[in-house]
Amino acid sequence: MRIADRMADLGTETAFEVLAEVKQLEAQGRDIVSFAIGEPDFATPENVKQAGIKAINSDETHYGPSAGRMELREAIARYISRTRQIPVTPEQVVVTPGAKPIIFFTILATINPGDEAIYPTPGFPIYESVIRFVGGKPVPLPLLEEKSFEFDVDYLRSLITLNTRLIILNSPQNPTGGMLSPSTLAAVAELALEHNLWVLSDEVYSRIIFDGEFHSIASIPDMQERTILLDGFSKTYAMTGWRLGYGVMNEEMAVHVARLETNSESCTATFTQLAGVEALEGSQDATKLMVEQFQRRRDLIVRGLNSIKGVSCLLPQGAFYVFPNVTKACRNLGLPDAKALQQRLLYEAGVAVLPRTSFGRKLPGEREEYLRLSYATSEAMIEEGLERMRRFIEGQ
């Protein structure tokens, strides 16, 4: 049977492929410590679960508006107004089943075939995948270890052409855990205003911050009108399976994005949205505790990685990932790249990690090798996984 040519341009999220390998090995009786999947290992807060249960028991199980239930859009508007210090109305909010649709819808709404979109690399692989899928030209913007995984603003400036339509930002970042500084955001804002560009600001990890303060480009004067702010509930409230996210944008763009929602999923599950209201406006104690535990785990895993011969790791400022440099470890083991190291760690050491190439193809001249580890697992598992890595890498 014939398959549309465009499917060849659609990428994937390798974390789920590695997760399938892990499950297969576990089914064979193998003991695997997994640092692969980016999902909080905490339960959804009890007050949020009860709100969802109450909604189901109240028969809140039918279609709703494509843009989202007004109760949730109002709650999101209040939350974003407070945390980004910008005026937001419910008409600027579109609720979606997870945050990923906002990526898809933004690119669909801003990129014509042949248009260029600048995206961070290493970065969430869906950015590049969707740009290519809609016929756009993905333009990679390298995140540099020597700049604590920020990008070079002058290099960004050199990438902008007459065909550029969109710049994608992610802070705190997946996979590096780095954050963009206020000065970097100000420079991007200046370029966006000068060249009349859209900005998609992926802020799904904005509440998982350990060092410094979170800053949004939407808060910079004149940038709210041209920014699509992406956020959600999966990471902050351990609600990955609930599938609940949203975008905040100008009212004209919100109409287009809501129409894309109508044409794709119709609407987001009603009871999930009502649980989202409670998540935003109820007790935040569970989230605070989760972030505190993530910080302890971050410190533990960074210390452990830096103690392994041939491995060096920066201290991430947010999210729940570390992105260690394993170039020397690969060289010591006679391995060509981090992908080979990832495979051997999985099958020989029983440790699941992801290689740098899970977050975008390597760029010409890029020689350093990296792994991504998610520390969304217990401290005991972190210690066990680090010890397995040490034994394998150091040949003990």
Residue pairs with C-beta under 8 A, 6 or more apart in sequence:
6 133
6 135
9 129
9 132
9 133
10 129
10 132
10 133
11 125
11 126
11 128
11 129
11 132
12 125
12 129
13 125
13 126
14 125
14 354
14 358
15 36
15 37
15 38
15 354
15 358
16 37
18 36
18 37
18 342
18 346
18 352
18 354
18 358
19 34
19 36
19 37
19 352
21 346
21 352
22 32
22 34
22 36
22 346
22 352
25 32
25 346
25 347
26 32
30 350
31 350
32 346
32 350
32 351
32 352
33 350
33 351
33 352
33 377
33 381
33 384
33 385
33 388
34 351
34 352
34 377
35 351
35 352
35 353
35 372
35 373
35 374
35 375
35 377
35 385
36 352
36 353
36 354
36 374
37 374
37 376
38 174
38 320
38 321
38 374
38 376
39 234
39 240
39 374
39 376
40 235
40 238
40 240
40 290
40 320
40 376
41 376
41 377
41 378
42 238
42 286
42 290
42 293
43 49
43 238
44 237
44 238
44 239
44 242
45 237
45 238
45 279
45 282
45 283
45 285
45 286
45 287
46 286
47 278
47 282
47 283
47 286
48 237
48 239
48 275
48 276
48 278
48 279
48 282
49 275
50 278
51 274
51 275
51 277
51 278
51 279
51 282
52 242
52 271
52 272
52 274
52 275
54 274
55 61
55 270
55 271
55 274
55 275
56 271
60 270
60 271
60 274
61 270
61 271
62 270
63 266
63 267
63 270
64 267
64 268
64 270
64 273
65 258
65 267
66 258
66 259
66 261
66 262
66 266
66 267
67 73
67 93
67 94
67 95
67 254
67 258
67 261
68 93
68 94
68 95
68 96
68 246
68 267
68 268
68 273
69 95
69 270
69 273
69 274
70 90
71 273
71 274
71 277
72 95
72 246
72 273
72 274
72 276
72 277
73 90
73 91
73 93
73 95
74 90
75 276
75 277
75 280
75 281
76 88
76 90
76 93
76 95
76 246
76 248
76 280
77 88
77 89
77 90
77 92
77 93
77 248
78 88
78 280
78 281
79 280
80 86
80 88
80 93
80 229
80 231
80 248
81 87
81 88
83 206
84 216
84 218
84 219
84 229
85 219
86 218
86 219
86 224
88 248
89 251
91 251
91 254
92 248
92 249
92 250
92 251
92 254
93 246
93 247
93 248
93 254
94 102
94 105
94 246
94 247
94 249
94 254
94 257
94 258
94 261
95 244
95 245
95 246
95 268
95 273
95 276
96 102
96 105
96 245
96 246
96 247
96 261
96 265
96 268
97 243
97 244
97 245
97 265
97 268
97 269
97 272
98 232
98 234
98 243
98 244
98 245
99 202
99 204
99 230
99 231
99 232
99 234
99 245
99 246
100 126
100 245
101 245
101 260
101 261
101 264
101 265
102 200
102 228
102 230
102 245
102 246
102 247
102 257
103 124
103 126
103 127
103 130
103 200
103 202
103 230
104 126
104 130
104 260
105 247
105 256
105 257
105 260
105 261
106 166
106 198
106 200
106 228
106 230
106 247
106 257
107 117
107 130
107 131
107 134
107 136
107 166
107 200
108 130
108 134
108 260
109 253
109 256
109 257
109 260
110 117
110 165
110 166
110 198
111 117
111 131
111 134
111 135
111 136
111 165
111 166
112 135
112 136
112 165
113 134
113 135
113 136
114 135
114 136
114 137
114 163
115 136
115 137
115 163
115 164
115 165
115 166
116 136
116 137
116 138
116 139
116 161
116 163
116 164
116 165
116 166
117 127
117 131
117 136
117 137
117 138
117 139
117 164
117 165
117 166
117 167
117 168
118 139
118 140
118 141
118 156
118 159
118 160
118 164
118 166
118 167
118 168
119 127
119 128
119 131
119 138
119 139
119 140
119 141
119 168
120 127
120 140
120 141
120 143
120 151
120 168
120 169
120 170
120 173
121 128
121 140
121 141
121 142
121 143
121 359
121 360
121 361
121 363
122 143
122 175
122 176
122 323
122 356
122 359
122 360
122 370
122 372
123 143
123 168
123 170
123 173
123 174
123 175
123 359
123 360
124 170
124 174
124 202
124 359
125 358
125 359
125 360
127 138
127 168
128 138
128 140
128 360
131 137
131 138
132 138
136 165
137 163
139 159
139 164
140 360
140 363
141 151
141 155
141 156
141 159
141 167
142 151
142 152
142 155
142 363
142 366
143 149
143 150
143 151
143 173
143 176
143 178
144 150
144 151
144 152
145 314
145 325
145 368
148 178
148 314
149 173
149 176
149 177
149 178
149 314
149 323
150 178
150 180
150 181
150 184
151 184
153 184
153 187
153 188
156 167
156 187
156 188
156 191
157 191
160 191
160 195
160 197
164 195
164 197
165 197
165 198
166 197
166 198
166 199
166 200
167 188
167 191
167 192
167 197
167 198
167 199
167 200
168 199
168 200
168 202
169 180
169 185
169 188
169 199
169 200
169 201
169 202
169 217
170 201
170 202
171 178
171 179
171 180
171 185
171 201
171 202
171 203
171 205
171 206
171 214
171 215
171 318
172 178
172 179
172 205
172 206
172 208
172 209
172 214
172 316
172 317
172 318
172 319
173 179
173 205
173 318
173 319
174 205
174 319
174 321
174 359
175 321
175 323
175 354
175 356
175 358
175 359
175 372
176 314
176 316
176 321
176 323
177 298
177 316
177 317
177 318
177 319
177 320
177 321
177 322
177 323
178 314
178 316
178 317
178 318
179 209
179 212
179 214
179 317
179 318
180 188
180 215
181 215
182 215
185 215
185 216
185 217
185 220
186 220
188 199
188 217
189 199
189 217
189 220
189 222
189 223
191 197
192 198
192 199
192 223
192 226
193 222
193 223
193 226
196 226
197 226
198 226
198 227
198 228
199 217
199 223
199 226
199 227
199 228
200 227
200 228
200 230
201 216
201 217
201 218
201 227
201 228
201 229
201 230
202 230
203 214
203 216
203 229
203 230
203 231
204 230
204 231
204 232
204 234
204 235
204 236
204 245
205 235
205 318
205 319
205 320
206 214
206 216
206 231
206 236
206 318
207 214
207 235
207 236
207 287
207 291
208 235
208 236
208 291
208 294
208 318
208 319
208 320
209 291
209 317
209 318
210 291
210 294
210 295
210 298
210 316
210 317
210 318
211 315
211 317
211 318
212 317
214 318
216 229
217 223
217 227
218 224
218 227
218 229
218 248
224 250
225 250
226 250
227 249
228 247
228 248
228 249
228 253
228 257
229 247
229 248
229 249
230 245
230 246
230 247
231 245
231 246
231 247
231 248
232 244
232 245
232 246
233 239
233 242
233 244
233 245
233 276
233 279
234 240
234 242
234 243
234 244
234 245
235 319
235 320
236 279
236 287
237 279
237 286
237 287
238 286
238 290
239 275
239 276
239 279
242 272
242 275
242 276
243 268
243 269
243 272
244 268
244 272
244 273
244 275
244 276
247 254
247 257
249 257
261 267
261 268
294 320
294 375
294 376
296 379
297 320
297 375
297 377
297 379
297 382
298 315
298 316
298 320
298 322
298 375
299 315
300 375
300 379
300 382
300 383
301 313
301 322
301 373
301 375
301 382
301 386
302 313
302 314
302 315
302 316
302 322
304 382
304 383
304 386
304 390
305 311
305 312
305 313
305 322
305 324
305 373
305 386
305 389
306 312
306 313
307 390
308 329
308 386
308 389
308 390
308 393
308 394
309 328
309 329
309 332
309 393
309 394
310 326
310 327
310 328
310 329
310 330
310 331
310 332
310 393
311 324
311 325
311 326
311 328
311 329
311 389
311 393
312 324
312 325
312 328
313 322
313 323
313 324
313 325
314 322
314 323
316 322
316 323
320 374
320 375
320 376
321 372
321 373
321 374
321 375
322 372
322 373
322 375
323 356
323 370
323 371
323 372
324 370
324 371
324 373
325 368
325 369
325 370
326 338
326 341
326 369
326 370
326 371
327 367
327 368
327 369
329 341
329 393
330 336
330 337
330 338
330 340
330 341
330 369
332 393
333 341
333 344
333 393
335 341
335 344
337 355
337 357
337 369
338 355
338 356
338 357
338 369
338 370
338 371
339 355
339 357
341 355
341 369
341 371
342 353
342 354
342 355
342 371
344 392
345 351
345 352
345 353
345 388
345 389
345 392
346 352
346 353
348 392
349 388
349 389
349 391
349 392
350 388
351 385
351 388
351 389
351 392
353 371
353 372
353 373
354 371
354 372
354 373
355 369
355 370
355 371
355 372
356 362
356 369
356 370
356 371
356 372
358 372
359 372
373 385
375 382
377 385
390 396
